[in-house]
Amino acid sequence: MNANEPIVLSRDVSATIVPAGDAVTLNAGEQAQITQELGGTYTVIVNGNMFRIEHQDGDALGREVSDATIRSASGSPMSEDELETEIWNQLKTCYDPEIPVNIVDLGLIYDCALHPIESSEGKRVDVKMTLTAPGCGMGPMIQADVQNKLMCIEDVDEANVELVWEPQWNQGMMTEAAQLQLGIL
């Protein structure tokens, strides 16, 4: 299917207006154009407005929906190094719906720490992140996306994601690859 080809929504679907962050319902039969399909979420244009549709609702766009749980290949708990690698891999699947670069390469993750949970064998992940603009209405959506992706890792029992504003984000925080991709370098 061509990325620019209009798609007819097969059912009513929950969506979020970009960049306001307001929840809406798009109706079955409306035409949508997918502008970004990254990290399991979809950015679409419907009637000239931009919306984000979550992974679990991809079927309304004719996309396959699958179980997102990340498990150790051996079936046993991941080593701490394997778990840290998987955490960063999951963070790299999170995107701002308006920017086709993951939040890690955008420089939005300020801190990521893994902690044991005393009452279980599971782990807690604490993340401090920011946004490209403090007033971005999509902040809570991106924050929830990060938390959900981390909770998909079988060995993670808790994920705390805090939005912080210091230091203020700037383009210099992006990786060189992200700057090249966005035409900044």
Secondary structure, DSSP 8 states (H G I E B T S, - for coil): --TTS-EE-SS-EEEEETTT--EEEE-TT-EEEEEEEETTEEEEEETTEEEEE-GGGGGGGT-------B--TTSS---HHHHHHHHHHHHTT-B-TTSSSBTTTTT-EEEEEEEE-TTSS-EEEEEEE--SSTT-TTHHHHHHHHHHHHHTBTTEEEEEEEE--SS---GGGS-HHHHHHTT--
